[in-house]
Amino acid sequence: MIYLDNAATTPLREEVRQAMEPYLTESFGNPSGVHRAAREARRAVDEARDELAEVLGCSPAEVVFTSGGTEADNLAVTGSALGSLARGAAKAVLCTSAVEHPAVLEPARFLGGLELPVDELGRLDLERARAVLAAVAEEVALVSVMLVNNETGVVQPLAELSELAHEACPRALVHTDAVQALRWREVASETAPADLVSYSAHKVGGPKGTGALVVRGEARQHLAPLARGGPQERRLRAGTENVAGIVGFARAARLAAEERQGTLESVAGLARRLLAGIFALCPGASLAGAGATRVPGICNVGFEGVRAEALLLLLDRAGICASGGSACASGALEPSPVLMAMGLEAGAARGHVRFSFSPANSPADVDALLAALGPALERLAS
């Protein structure tokens, strides 16, 4: 099997598995207890929180562990709306970019949120965003834009949006979904302008079911919890902590940060090899977000006159894993909302396939994909 769907999830790293193993077996205590077993678990959580905070560029007290990126996003979006209303606001308007992950878009839409437009490259249109925010400035509780898009790899102007939102909307928090950014970007500095930042472990070789929301400074006072019960996670997320998952998350994040430069260089070479091969095979192919600042690990390619579902099926039969977009929308026959927001017509959007890399991929993987891609395209054309 050749795995080129790393934006969906990544394999658990061996170093991470080894770090987690003691907390799946002998050190199984509940960290909220007072006895020795509980203290061992609490120490592990605290040490992991310290390590993760250093990687993420925040204080340990600002890290709130969750069950993953989706819960972190929901806590940011819905929690900010509930917190704003609890503080006496008449309305709590949520503003997100039109190309956010469903974990941000769906709760925002459920609460009647507004969507900020993007240009044809998938970048936030700051001038149009300024006009939208100005119209509802006093009512805005949250402005959210992801740092790296999960379908196209396009990097969003988070710093500029944060400045705009904080100036235009006096009560608003700024949130960024940095789930796809942790491997590719210097998140400690790039997410600093945001009040709330979401992360997930399994995108960087960590375990599924573990994530975090960074809640900076005064933002804590503006956020209401979704899971109520015990006092865990600064009373922002009740429930017994996933000790092994948290330990694994910290280890995976540290490794990703230490290896980032080498990963960027190697994966950029793979992406160039892939795109050169695709354009040679299919001159009518296109790259979503070409011309924008992008991370090299995500290549979203449109194949003219091809349905992505059919191509993905043929690639799967050849032992190659790729996707049609967000894993949270897999199986859907509708075209990608991200590509539609960028101005693509439905037919063209249905022809896009996302290839995404990790450090485990090699030039041989790319060559195998290209070898399978040529016959697959020929078959579909016939």
N, C-alpha and C positions, 0 to 999 in steps of 0.2 A: 504493500500500500504506500502510495506517495501522498502525503498530507499537505495540502495547500489551502487550508481553511483555518489558519491560526488566528484570524480576527474573531472567529466564533469561539474557539477555545484552544488551549495548548496542552500538550502532555505534561503530566506531573514530573518535575525534575527529580532525579535520584537524590540530590542533596536535600531537597525539600522533603521528600518522603522520609529520609533518615531523621531529619529534625522533628518531624511530626510523630514518628512511631512511638516514642516513649509515652506520649499523651493519649495514645489510642489503646495502650495496654496497662503498664504498671502505674503510671502517674495519671490516674483517671478522676481525681477529686474535682468537686464543684468549687470553683474559685470564690464563691460567696460564703463558704463555710469558715470555721475558725480552727479546725484541727490540722494536723500535720499534712495530710493528703490535700486538703483544701489550700493550705498555704503554699504548697509546691505548685499547684495549678495557678494560684494568684501570682506567684513570682514569675511563672512562665508568661502569663498574659502581660504583666507589667514590663518585663524585659522586651517582649515583642513589640509592645506599644512604643517603648523608647526607641527601638531600632527603626520601626516604621516611620515614626515622627521625624527622625533624622533624615531619612530618605525623602520624605514628602515635604520637608521644609516647614514644619509646624511644631508646636509644643505637644508633648504627650497628652496633655489634658484636652487638646483639641481633636483627638482621634476618637471617633465613635465607631466601634465595630458593628457590622451588619452581616446579613446572610448573603450579601453580594452587591453587585452594582445596581441592580434593579431596586432593591430595598433602599440603598443609599440615595438613589435618584428620587424615589417616592418620598423618603423622609425630607429631602430638601424641598421638593415641590409642594406636596400636600402639607408638610409640617410648617412651611413658611406661611401658607394661606391660613391654616388654623391658628398659628401664632399671632398673625396680624389681626385676625378677627377677635381673638381672645384679648388683645390689647386695646380693643375699642374701635377698630377701623370699621367704617360702614361697608367697604368693599375691599376685596383682596385680589387684585388683578395679577395674573401670572403671564409673563411674556417670555416666549421661547423662540429660538430660531426655527425655521420651517424644516430643517434637516436634522433635528434631534433624534436620538434613539427613542424607540417606543416607550421605554421606561420613564422618559421625561414627557414626551408628547401626550401619551394617553392620560396620565393623571391631570396634566394641564388642560387638555381638552375637556375632560370630565368636569372640571371646575370652571369652564367657560373662558379659558385663557386665549391670549392673542398670539399670533405667530409673526415673527419678524422675517421679512423676505431675504432671499439670497440671490446672488447673480448667477450667470450661466456656468460659472466655475464652481459653484457651491459655497462661495464665500459670503458671509453676512454683509448685507448692504447697509453700511453704517448711516448713510444719510437718510435712507428710508426708515431705518430703525429709529433715528432721532425724531422723525415726525410722528411715528407711532407712539413712542414713549412720551413725547410732549403732550399728546392729546389726553393721556390718562395719568399724568405724572404723579399726582397726589395719591392715587389709588393703587399704585403698583407695589406689590409685596415681594415679587421675585422677578429677576431677569436671568435667563439661563441660556448659555451657549456652550456647546461641547468644545473641548480643545482640539481634538482630532476626530474627524468624522469616521464612523465605523464602517461605512460603505465605500467611501472614496479616498480616505486618507488625507483629505484636505484639512489644513491647519487654520483654525479660525482666529480672528483678531481679538483675543480675549482681553488684552490690556486696554485696547481702545474702547471696547464695549463697556468694560468695567468703569472706566473714567466717565464715559457718557452716561451710563445708568446711575452712577452715584451722584453726578451733577444734576441730572434731569429729574430723578425720582428720589426724593428725600427719605422715604421710608423703605426703599427697596434693598433687598439682599441680592448679591450677584452669585450665581451658581455656575459651576462648570462640571460637566461630565468628562472626567479625565481617564476613563476606563481604558481607552485605546491609546492614550498618550504615555502611560507609565513606562513602556519599553522604549519608546522612540524619542521622547522629549525630556528636557531638564525641568521636570515638573516642580521641583522645589522653588525655582525662580519664576517659571512661567505661570503658575497658578496663584502666585502671591497676591495679585489684585482681587481675587475672588474671596467671598465670605464663606462659601460652601464648595467643597470639592469631593466628587465621588470617585471611588476606585473599586477594582475587583481583582481578586487574586489569580483567577484561572486564566487570565489573559497573558500572564508572564511566567507560566510554569508552576503556579501555585495551585491549591486545591479549589474545586468548585464549592459553592456554598459559603464563601467568606469574602467580605468586602469591608469598606470603611467609608464613612463620610467625615471629612475634615470640617469642623465647625469653628471658625476663627473668632476669637475675641468676643465682641458684643453680639455677634450673631446668635450665640447661645440663648440670649434673652428674647429673641424674636422667633424661636423655633418651638413648635409643639411636638411631643412624641406621637408616634402612630401606635407603637406597641407599649401598652401600659401594664404595670404590674410592679415588679421589684425595682430597686434603685440602680440597677446595672447601667453602665455606660453613661454616667453623669445624668441619669434619669431621662435620657433621650431614647433609649432602646432597651426595654425590659426583656429579661430572659437570660438563662444560663449561657455564658459565653462558650463558643466553640473553640476550646483551648487548642486542640491540635491544628485546627484550621488557621487560627490566628498566628500560631508559631510558624506554620508553613507559609503564610502570607508574608510575614516579615522577612523570612529567609529568601523567598522568591523575589521580593522587591529589592532587597539588598543586592542579590546576584544580578538582577536586571540593570540596576544602576551602575554597578561596577563594570559590567560588560557592555554598556551602552555604545561606546564609541566603536568598538570592534564589531558589534552587531550591525550598526548603521553602515559601516563600510562594506561588510560582506553581503548584507541584504541588498544594498544599493546595486551591487554588481549583479546579483541574481535578478533584480527587477529590470535592469537594462538588458540583460540577456533574454529575459522573457519577452519584453516588449519588442525588441528587435526581431525575435523569431516570429512573434505573432503578426507583426506588420509585414514581414516577408511572406508569410503564408496567406494573409488576408489583408490586402492593401486598403480595403474599405473599413477596417477596424478603427475604433476610436477609444481614447482613454478618458474616462470621466475625471474632470478636474485638471486636465492637462493645462499647464500655464499658471496654476496656483501653487503655493507652497504646500507640499504634500510629504507625508512620511513614506519611505520606500517600501515598507512592509505590506502595503495595501495597493493592489492594482485592479481597478474596476474597468473591465474592457467590454466595449460594445461590439458585437459581431453583426454586421449588416445582413438583414434577411434571415436571421437565425433566432429561434426561440431558446432562451437560456435553459428551460427545463429539459428540452430534448438533448442539448449539448451536454449538460451536466450528467444526464443518464448514460450517454455514451462514454464520457470520461470515467464515470464510476465503474462501468463495466471493464474499463482498461486499468482499474486499480488506482484512479486519481481522484482525490477529494477536493472539491472546490464548492462554491456556493453562488447563489443568485443575489445575495445581499445580506441583510441583517439576519442572524440566526433566529432572532425572535419573530421573524416573519416568514420562516421557512415553510414551504408547503403552500404558501399563498399563491394564487394565480394572478393576483393583481400586480401591476407594475410597481416598482419601487417608488414610494412617496418621496424619497430623497432625490432621485433622478427627475421625477416629475416637477419637484420644486425648483430644480435647476433649469427647467424649460424644455426637457425632452418630451416628445410625443410618446403616447403609451406604447405604440408599436416598437419604437426604438428602445425604450426603457426595458421592454421585455427581452431584449437581446443582450443584456449585460450580464457578465459573469465576474465574480470577485475572486481573485487569486491573492492569498495572503500568506506571508512568510514568517518563520521564526528562525532563530540561530541554528536550529537543527537541520534546516534545508540546505541543499547542496546544488552545485551546477548540474549534477546528474539528474536531480529531480526535475529541473527545468527542461533538460533535454528530453527526458521521458515524457513530460507533458506535451512538448512540441511534437514529438514523434506520434503521440496519440491524437493530437489536435488536428493534424492535417487530414488523416482519413476520416475523422469524425465530421469535419466541415464538408468534405467531399460527399459523404453519405447524406448529410442533411441537404446539401445543394441539389442532390439528385432526387 
